[in-house]
Amino acid sequence: MAKIGRNAPCPCGSGRKYKKCCGFSMKQRASDPVPSSRSIPPNTESILKRHQAVEKIRVEQQGLGKPIISTVASGHQIVAVGNTIYYGKSWKVFQDFLANYIKKVLGEEWGTKEITKPFPDRHPILKWYDSYCSFQRKNSKEDGELFSANAVGVAICYLGTAYNLYLLNHNIELQQRLIGRLKNVGNCQGAYYELIVANCLIRAGFELTLEDEADESTKHCEF
């Protein structure tokens, strides 16, 4: 391509010299008037402010990790988790997705096996699940209809665990080793604690790097 002279007409058709239009330096950009043909649309500032306000609310609700990515298409609620897409037709709110997501992560076959055990012998997460279902039945008016109620501890524990699993998988990686420890009653408490720590660090804006859990030659922190 031939080099455009600084004083030549700008090829964009603005009628200005190249050095005063597309070719002007960053220093000149700050001092020269903006060409009328490149004026900022009048509603740009209001759009920017609206976006900043929405983002501020999102950060206050979700923290500084990756934003929740979801949409509705063809009557389905679609949620992206990392590079995986989940969808459900009956999901009304994000909590509906979380209640389904934890079943997928832990394994529906494992959950079905646990829930057939006598209540005292079940895994703690399945005990939370039982209480969460009772909480829903007590407060919902009709199947499929939204309702609001003061959250109880077991609902917070069950959905909180689901959210922590989602958060780790969406922002970094959800290792099968951690899932296995969470499903093991003897290791459940430690894995549950690590999920809470990951939640706090991700929402605080830290970049986490997972340690090699297969290396048992030395003790180390998780992140």
C-alpha positions in Angstrom: 0.0 0.0 0.0 1.2 3.5 -0.8 2.0 5.7 2.2 -0.5 8.4 2.8 1.0 11.9 3.1 0.2 13.8 6.3 -1.3 16.7 4.4 -3.1 14.5 1.9 -7.0 14.3 2.1 -8.0 11.6 4.5 -9.1 8.4 2.6 -12.1 8.1 4.9 -13.8 10.9 3.0 -14.2 13.3 5.9 -12.7 16.2 3.9 -10.0 16.8 6.5 -6.2 16.3 6.1 -5.0 12.8 7.0 -2.9 14.2 9.9 -6.0 15.8 11.3 -8.3 12.8 10.9 -7.4 9.1 10.8 -3.7 9.7 10.9 -3.5 12.0 13.9 -1.4 10.8 16.9 -2.7 10.0 20.4 -1.3 13.3 21.5 -3.1 15.1 18.8 -6.3 13.1 19.6 -6.3 14.7 23.0 -5.9 18.3 21.8 -7.6 18.4 18.4 -11.3 18.8 18.0 -13.1 15.6 17.1 -14.1 15.6 13.4 -17.8 16.1 13.0 -18.0 13.0 10.9 -16.7 11.0 13.8 -18.8 12.6 16.6 -19.9 10.4 19.4 -23.6 9.5 19.2 -25.6 11.6 21.7 -26.9 8.6 23.7 -23.5 7.0 24.1 -22.8 8.6 27.5 -26.2 7.5 28.9 -25.6 3.9 27.6 -22.2 3.8 29.2 -23.5 5.1 32.5 -26.3 2.5 32.4 -23.8 -0.2 31.7 -21.6 0.9 34.6 -24.6 0.9 37.0 -25.6 -2.6 35.9 -22.0 -3.8 36.3 -21.8 -2.3 39.8 -24.9 -4.1 40.9 -23.6 -7.4 39.4 -20.3 -7.0 41.3 -22.1 -6.3 44.5 -24.2 -9.5 44.0 -21.7 -11.8 42.4 -18.3 -10.5 43.3 -15.3 -10.0 40.9 -15.3 -13.4 39.3 -16.6 -14.2 35.9 -20.2 -13.0 35.4 -23.1 -15.5 35.3 -23.7 -16.2 31.6 -27.3 -17.1 30.9 -30.1 -16.5 28.4 -33.5 -17.8 27.4 -33.9 -19.4 24.0 -36.7 -21.6 22.6 -38.4 -21.7 25.9 -35.3 -23.0 27.7 -33.1 -21.3 30.3 -29.5 -21.7 29.2 -26.5 -21.3 31.5 -22.9 -21.5 30.5 -20.4 -23.1 33.0 -16.9 -22.7 31.7 -17.0 -24.3 28.3 -20.1 -26.4 29.0 -23.7 -25.4 28.3 -26.6 -26.5 30.5 -30.3 -25.9 29.8 -33.6 -26.6 31.4 -37.2 -25.9 30.4 -38.6 -25.7 33.9 -35.9 -23.4 35.4 -37.4 -20.1 36.4 -34.5 -18.6 38.4 -30.8 -19.3 38.8 -31.4 -21.3 42.0 -33.4 -23.8 39.8 -30.3 -24.3 37.7 -28.1 -24.7 40.8 -30.4 -27.4 42.3 -30.1 -29.3 39.0 -26.4 -28.6 38.5 -25.3 -30.2 41.9 -27.1 -33.4 40.9 -25.2 -33.5 37.6 -21.9 -32.8 39.2 -22.2 -35.4 42.1 -23.9 -37.9 39.9 -27.6 -38.7 39.8 -27.0 -42.4 40.3 -24.9 -41.7 43.4 -27.6 -39.4 44.8 -30.4 -41.9 44.1 -28.4 -44.6 45.9 -27.8 -42.3 48.9 -31.4 -41.2 49.2 -32.7 -44.8 49.5 -30.7 -45.2 52.7 -32.3 -44.5 56.1 -32.1 -40.8 56.8 -29.5 -41.0 59.6 -27.2 -43.0 57.2 -27.3 -40.6 54.3 -24.6 -38.4 53.1 -24.9 -34.9 54.7 -25.6 -33.3 51.3 -28.5 -35.7 50.7 -29.8 -34.8 54.2 -29.7 -31.1 53.1 -31.5 -32.1 49.9 -34.3 -33.7 51.8 -34.8 -30.7 54.0 -34.5 -28.4 51.0 -37.4 -30.3 49.3 -39.4 -30.0 52.4 -38.7 -26.3 52.5 -39.9 -25.9 48.9 -43.1 -27.9 49.5 -43.9 -25.9 52.6 -43.5 -22.5 50.9 -44.5 -23.0 47.3 -48.1 -22.4 46.4 -48.3 -24.2 43.0 -45.9 -26.4 41.1 -43.7 -24.3 38.7 -44.7 -21.0 40.3 -42.2 -18.6 41.8 -42.3 -18.0 45.6 -40.3 -16.1 48.2 -39.5 -17.2 51.7 -36.9 -16.6 54.4 -34.1 -19.0 53.6 -33.3 -21.6 56.3 -29.9 -23.0 57.1 -30.2 -26.3 55.1 -31.4 -24.4 52.0 -28.3 -22.1 52.3 -26.0 -25.1 52.7 -27.5 -27.1 49.8 -27.7 -24.3 47.3 -24.5 -22.7 48.7 -22.6 -26.0 47.9 -24.1 -26.0 44.4 -23.0 -22.4 43.9 -19.5 -23.0 45.1 -19.2 -26.0 42.7 -20.5 -23.8 39.9 -18.2 -20.9 40.8 -15.0 -23.0 40.9 -15.9 -24.8 37.6 -16.9 -21.5 35.8 -13.8 -19.6 36.9 -11.0 -22.2 37.1 -11.6 -25.9 37.1 -13.6 -28.4 39.1 -11.3 -31.4 39.6 -12.8 -34.9 39.9 -10.6 -35.5 42.9 -12.3 -32.7 44.9 -15.8 -34.1 43.9 -14.7 -37.5 45.1 -13.6 -36.1 48.4 -16.9 -34.2 48.7 -18.9 -37.4 48.2 -16.8 -39.3 50.7 -18.3 -38.8 54.2 -14.9 -39.0 55.8 -13.5 -36.2 53.6 -16.6 -34.2 53.0 -16.0 -31.6 55.7 -12.5 -30.7 54.4 -13.7 -30.5 50.8 -16.7 -28.4 51.8 -14.4 -26.0 53.6 -12.1 -25.7 50.5 -15.2 -24.8 48.3 -16.1 -22.0 50.7 -12.5 -20.7 50.6 -12.5 -20.9 46.8 -15.8 -19.0 46.7 -14.4 -16.1 48.8 -11.1 -15.8 46.8 -12.9 -15.9 43.4 -15.5 -13.3 44.4 -12.7 -11.1 45.9 -11.0 -11.0 42.5 -8.0 -13.3 43.0 -6.7 -15.5 40.2 -6.4 -19.0 41.6 -4.0 -21.8 40.4 -4.9 -25.3 41.5 -2.1 -27.3 43.0 -1.3 -30.8 41.8 -3.4 -33.0 44.0 -1.8 -36.1 42.7 1.6 -35.1 44.1 1.6 -36.6 47.6 5.3 -36.1 48.2 4.7 -32.9 50.2 1.9 -31.1 51.9 0.6 -28.0 50.3 -2.2 -25.5 50.3 -5.0 -26.1 47.7 -4.5 -22.9 45.7 
